[in-house]
């Protein structure tokens, strides 16, 4: 069966956390931060579908799909429509109090207002929203020899495709974005799906004070090294090597900290 990027990143972060989540399948509640991120992603998914629907008004099937997938059909690409989508897609039942939920809602409204300013700065041709993919991991006979996931947003520019991944977390440094394994996987996936040049990849940080886009590129060497890293992780999963990798920083964010005997203090 395919291995998801979420599984891969969990194993890289800590094999013991992977064991708890995907082998022993120990359930855990969704955190407010995860809920907030999902709310933003869902809002921008429907916004992207609206863009594609309006740009191709004669494609009745696309329009029908869009009307079925959103609580209220929207026919204009403007800020009020985007904020209406936020109102419809905000998940409010994961917060410890009404005040916390209201604060998160206000934070997301501000973040999406900044996103709209980023979005309208230039003409955009969207070719993919939440596009599913499954790519082969070369040189392995493992049953986990495919990696699956979704591309948040793919735009087409004159120089090639631009892959955009939304983030609600704190911004990262350029060097971290340049080495980001997820973006390397996305570049490989987009090449497979569209067979077009990949001009650039971006992490788009959706903040309540700004929208920060950090762009990068991927060479053939980058992609080859990414495949090696993925194979190493798959090999560890197949060997059932779940040796913990505790650090204070990682463990304090781990949802299994209370049951993990190796948790750092």
Protein Blocks (a to p, Z undefined) as FASTA:
>chain_A
ZZdfklmmmmmmomklmmmmmmnopacdddfklmmmmmmmmmmmmmmmmmmmmmmmmlmk
lmmmmmmmpmbacfbdcfklmmmmmmmmpcfklbfbfklmmmmmmmmmmmmmmmmmmmmm
pccddfbehiacddddehiabfklcccdddfbacddfkbccdddddfbdcddfklmmmom
klmmmmmmmmmmnopacfbdcdddddfkbccdddddddfklmmmmmmmmmmmmmmmmnop
abdcddfklmmmpcklmmmmkbcZZ
